[in-house]
Amino acid sequence: MAKEKQFELEENPKLSPVILNNLFESIGWSTRDDDKWLEVQDKTSYFVAKWDKNRLIGMGRIVEDGVMCMIYDVCVRPQYQSQGVGTSIMERIVDQVRDKGYASIGLFVWEGNLKAAEFYKRFGFEKVGTGMELVALMQRE
């Protein structure tokens, strides 16, 4: 039996916008400007990154306020998917919020992304029908 490849996990790194945008581009997400990435990292409560040597291959982050918690930007480069990278990221994230007694622990899954929805269900997430957005004031990335 072949040994499963182990990737390095890093908690709460401060990463360059170039590295972060490179990961986002690899999965087809919009990039962010440098100042926005610095702000995002400053306002993030917990950040987990996965590395294959010096290449960022996946990440996820939490924003929390003591009562509620949101999980954002969970992503894995396509060529590293189905290798346990996303699972290890989500296990770390869930461990961070497990015993904090939050009234709400949420994340967004874009409509039609059934693969992601099924992935999150494995960690106990359930679809709820109460989500709304203030679209008129939003600036999509």
N, C-alpha and C positions, 0 to 999 in steps of 0.2 A: 504494500500500500504506500503510495506516494505521500510524503510529508506535506501538509498544508503550509503554504507560504505565509510567513508572519510579516505583518507590516507594522511599522512603528506608530504608536499612538502618542499624541502630545496634547496636554490639557492647557487651556488658556494661553495659547501662543499669541504674539502680536505679529501678524503676517503682513507682508507688503501687498499693496493693492494689485501689483502686477501678478503675483502668485495667485491671489484670490480670483482675479479676472480671468486668468488662464484656466482655472478650474471651471468657472462659470461658462466660459466659451466652449469648453469641451463637452458640456451637456446641453448646450443650446440656450442657456439663460442669458439675459441681458447683463452687461457689465455695469459697474458703478465707478464714478470718478474717485480719485484718491481721497479727497476730503470726506466724501460720503463713507468710504470704507473705514477711515479712521474713526468717524463718529459711530458707525455701526459697532466696531470693536470696543469702543469706550463704553457703550450702552449695553453690551452683552454681559450677562451674569456668568455664563459658563460657555466655553468654546472647546470643542474637541476636533482635532485634525488627525488624519491618517496619512502616513507617508510611505512611499516606496523609494527608499534612499533619500534623495533630495527633491523628489517630485510629490507635490500635494495631490493625493488621489481621492480624498473625501473629507467631508466636514459636516458639522452640525453645531447649532448654537441655541442657547436659551436666553430669553428675556423674562425677568420675574420682578414682581413688586411686593412680595410678601403675602399676597392674597391670591393672585393669579399668575399663570406662567404660560408663555407661548414658546413653541419650538420653531425655529426658522432654519432655512438654508441647508437642510439635510440633503446632501448630494454626493454621488460617487461617479468618478469617470467611467464612461461606458465599458471600457476594456477591463475594468476591475470589478464590475458588478457580478453578482452571484459567486463571490469569493469570500463572503463573510465580512467585508469592509463595512457596509451599511449596517449590518446587524451589530457589529462591535460598537459603532458610533451610537446607535440607538440604545444599546444596553447601558453605555456610560451615561447618556442623557437621562434615561429612566431612573438609573441609580441616583442621579443628582436630585431628582424631584420626589422620589419614592416616599419619604417620611416627613415631608414638609407641610402636609395638611392643606394643600391648596384647594380653594373652592372651584377652580377651573385649571385644567392643563390641556392646552390645545395646540393644534397645528393646522395648516391649510394644505389641502390636496387639490390641485387644479382639476376641474370637471373633466372627466374622460380619462384621467390618469389612473386606470384601474389597477395597474401593476403597483403603483405607490400605495394606493388605498389598501390593497391586500397585504402589502408589506407592513404597514402600520397596524393593521388589525392583529398581526402576530404579537404585538406588544400591548394589546388590550385597548387600543383606540377604537372608538365607535363613531359612526357617522351620526351627526346631530343636525336637525333641520332648522336651527335658530340663527345661523350665521347671516350677517348682513355687512355691507361695506358702504362707506360714504363716498361713492364713486365720483360725485361732482367735484370733490376736493382732492381727489387722488392724482398723483403724477406717476403713471406706470413707468417702470424701469425699462 
